[in-house]
Amino acid sequence: MPLGGVLYESGRQPGYVYFPTSSIISLLYVLESGASSQLAVVGNDGVIGVSLFMGGETTPSRAVVQSAGVGYRLAARRIKAEFTRGGPLQQLMLRYTQSLITQMAQTAVCNRHHSVDQQLARWLLHSIDRLGVPHITMTQELIATMLGVRREGVTQAAGKLQKAGVISYRRGQISVLDRANLEKLSCECYEVVRIETARLLPWVPPH
């Protein structure tokens, strides 16, 4: 899954569901103007393509690789066949879908009520949780696209975090140096999603 790769486009029926392992996928909503905003981030805790087994088949969002890596994919007909059997996979996918809805709802609240600084801190925490390492390869322009804000806002927010010794940012490489402080600088939205994900999927490491 290369950086910037598109797994599926808005309104098109995916042919597969994807299970990222070392990559991160962003679910984006793209406006007619070309502006976009991230709805959710999916990593080794989840699956891309819930519309297939939930019966909707398509979705208005776009799935884009946010952090390059690898994953597994499964043909749509196979996941749907197993889901309709009503066994353990169905229960697992339903719980994951609830956690994904929680993340989407909290992201909407965060984008409306919290500062760019807080949004960036939340986004960084969600990302490193799903990568399993405190390092991300990401340009400021791409971060701005994910958050739906101006690049200048991301530059200022990242500069504050770097000056405070919370992160190191150089040539598209972001390293979280002080996770505890990053959590303090984030808004409550991160903790809400983390707790709900851990409750619904208790075998997923909380950090």
Secondary structure, DSSP 8 states (H G I E B T S, - for coil): --TT-EEE-TT---SEEEEESS-EEEEEEE-TTS-EEEEEEESTT--B-HHHHHT----SSEEEEEE---EEEEEHHHHHHHHTTTSHHHHHHHHHHHHHHHHHHHHHHHHHHS-HHHHHHHHHHHHHHHHSSSEEE--HHHHHHHHTS-HHHHHHHHHHHHHTTSEEEETTEEEES-HHHHHHHS-HHHHHHHHHHHHHSTTS---
